[in-house]
Amino acid sequence: MSHDVICAQPHMLDQVTEILAPIGCQLRVVPLQTLTEDEFCREIATAAGVVAAGEYYTPNIFRASQHLKIVARHGVGVDHVDLEAAAQHGVWVTNTPGATNKAVAEFTIGLILSLVRHIPNMASDMKKGVYASTRGEELGRLTIGIVGAGGIGKEVIRLSRGFGARALAYDIRPDQQFADQLQVEYVSLDELLRQADIVTIHCGLDESTHGLIGESQLKLMKANAYLVNTGRPALIDKQALIACLESRAIAGAAIDVWDTAPCPADDPLLRLDNVLATPWSAFNTATAVQNMCRGAAEEIARVLQGQQPLHAVNSPVF
């Protein structure tokens, strides 16, 4: 039996084909993020599975998907998928936990080093003919606060402890064994914000974390502290962050995640000279992308062969 499977982005195709073609899947690349909802509905009408990127899955899309059995997220976050609507229509939603942990953690440390050593500004000055060294800070002498000590957060802790940095963590499920091994101190969110020289955010996005860092939380941070977000844009109140950065209430921020992709050129964060901006790239290594593609494809293969997926994030009604 042949199954129609959509790949939402071209770079997924080789890895996905290797796993799904042998079980009779017909693969097609459809740039779902560029489609209107009506166009999306037409494309998905015949699909049995989707290797999903960052596109939105609304109730209308699930109503239009007559044969859909699984939306396999290429990544961890599933905030773009209406999980309840998927479940009501008997559609599994899965993700690929752990696939990007090392990539995102390494990128986070890169952003932190760039901020505390002023690397982007000096590199830009050099190309303008300005030869001026800016004094920075050694990471080992700083306190890093990790908001969300799950898979990625723990990798950030491991790397930062390797530099000798002091690590504070906030998480709703503290792992005391891990804390004892890495000499990490779990504290409240407010206490973390007060003490940390760098605050880096790695929690998932749901109703409880939407706007987790708002005006009152930003006011707790040190004036010489930096904020790093490689998680989800909605974890931070954007307008409060802009006001905080404009007034120099904190030293600066590094932002890798944006409300839309691509990020509009007139986004107010981009005009601030104390913001280091990157284009949602923390996950983007060859190894991590391969892990995500293979993980998503393997989940589709399981479901289309009558098995339950390993990493379901919903409970479909059949």
Secondary structure as the mmCIF struct_conf table of DSSP 4:
data_model
#
loop_
_struct_conf.conf_type_id
_struct_conf.id
_struct_conf.beg_label_comp_id
_struct_conf.beg_label_asym_id
_struct_conf.beg_label_seq_id
_struct_conf.end_label_comp_id
_struct_conf.end_label_asym_id
_struct_conf.end_label_seq_id
STRN STRN1 HIS A 3 CYS A 7
BEND BEND1 ALA A 8 GLN A 9
HELX_RH_3T_P HELX_RH_3T_P1 PRO A 10 MET A 12
HELX_RH_AL_P HELX_RH_AL_P1 LEU A 13 LEU A 20
HELX_RH_3T_P HELX_RH_3T_P2 ALA A 21 ILE A 23
TURN_TY1_P TURN_TY1_P1 GLY A 24 GLY A 24
STRN STRN2 CYS A 25 VAL A 29
HELX_RH_3T_P HELX_RH_3T_P3 LEU A 32 THR A 34
BEND BEND2 LEU A 35 LEU A 35
HELX_RH_AL_P HELX_RH_AL_P2 GLU A 37 ILE A 44
TURN_TY1_P TURN_TY1_P2 ALA A 45 THR A 46
BEND BEND3 ALA A 48 ALA A 48
STRN STRN3 GLY A 49 ALA A 52
BEND BEND4 GLY A 54 GLY A 54
STRN STRN4 TYR A 57 TYR A 57
HELX_RH_AL_P HELX_RH_AL_P3 PRO A 59 ALA A 64
BEND BEND5 GLN A 66 HIS A 67
STRN STRN5 ILE A 70 ARG A 73
BEND BEND6 HIS A 74 VAL A 76
TURN_TY1_P TURN_TY1_P3 ASP A 79 HIS A 80
STRN STRN6 VAL A 81 VAL A 81
HELX_RH_AL_P HELX_RH_AL_P4 LEU A 83 GLN A 88
TURN_TY1_P TURN_TY1_P4 HIS A 89 GLY A 90
STRN STRN7 TRP A 92 THR A 94
TURN_TY1_P TURN_TY1_P5 PRO A 97 THR A 100
HELX_RH_AL_P HELX_RH_AL_P5 ASN A 101 VAL A 116
TURN_TY1_P TURN_TY1_P6 ARG A 117 HIS A 118
HELX_RH_AL_P HELX_RH_AL_P6 ILE A 119 LYS A 127
TURN_TY1_P TURN_TY1_P7 LYS A 128 GLY A 129
HELX_RH_3T_P HELX_RH_3T_P4 LEU A 139 ARG A 141
BEND BEND7 LEU A 142 LEU A 142
STRN STRN8 THR A 143 VAL A 147
BEND BEND8 GLY A 150 GLY A 150
HELX_RH_AL_P HELX_RH_AL_P7 GLY A 151 GLY A 162
TURN_TY1_P TURN_TY1_P8 PHE A 163 GLY A 164
STRN STRN9 ARG A 166 TYR A 170
BEND BEND9 ILE A 172 ARG A 173
HELX_RH_AL_P HELX_RH_AL_P8 GLN A 176 LEU A 182
TURN_TY1_P TURN_TY1_P9 GLN A 183 GLN A 183
STRN STRN10 VAL A 184 TYR A 186
HELX_RH_AL_P HELX_RH_AL_P9 LEU A 189 GLN A 195
BEND BEND10 ASP A 197 ASP A 197
STRN STRN11 ILE A 198 ILE A 201
HELX_LH_PP_P HELX_LH_PP_P1 CYS A 203 LEU A 205
BEND BEND11 ASP A 206 ASP A 206
TURN_TY1_P TURN_TY1_P10 GLU A 207 GLY A 211
STRN STRN12 ILE A 213 ILE A 213
HELX_RH_AL_P HELX_RH_AL_P10 GLU A 215 LEU A 218
TURN_TY1_P TURN_TY1_P11 LYS A 219 LEU A 220
BEND BEND12 MET A 221 MET A 221
TURN_TY1_P TURN_TY1_P12 ALA A 223 ASN A 224
STRN STRN13 TYR A 226 ASN A 229
BEND BEND13 GLY A 231 GLY A 231
HELX_RH_3T_P HELX_RH_3T_P5 PRO A 233 LEU A 235
STRN STRN14 ILE A 236 ILE A 236
HELX_RH_AL_P HELX_RH_AL_P11 LYS A 238 GLU A 246
TURN_TY1_P TURN_TY1_P13 SER A 247 ARG A 248
BEND BEND14 ALA A 249 ALA A 251
STRN STRN15 GLY A 252 ILE A 255
BEND BEND15 ASP A 259 PRO A 262
HELX_LH_PP_P HELX_LH_PP_P2 CYS A 263 PRO A 264
TURN_TY1_P TURN_TY1_P14 ALA A 265 ASP A 266
HELX_RH_3T_P HELX_RH_3T_P6 PRO A 268 ARG A 271
TURN_TY1_P TURN_TY1_P15 ASP A 273 ASN A 274
STRN STRN16 VAL A 275 ALA A 277
BEND BEND16 TRP A 280 TRP A 280
TURN_TY1_P TURN_TY1_P16 ALA A 282 PHE A 283
BEND BEND17 THR A 285 THR A 285
HELX_RH_AL_P HELX_RH_AL_P12 ALA A 286 LEU A 304
TURN_TY1_P TURN_TY1_P17 GLN A 305 GLY A 306
HELX_LH_PP_P HELX_LH_PP_P3 GLN A 307 PRO A 309
BEND BEND18 LEU A 310 HIS A 311
STRN STRN17 ALA A 312 ALA A 312
BEND BEND19 VAL A 313 ASN A 314
#
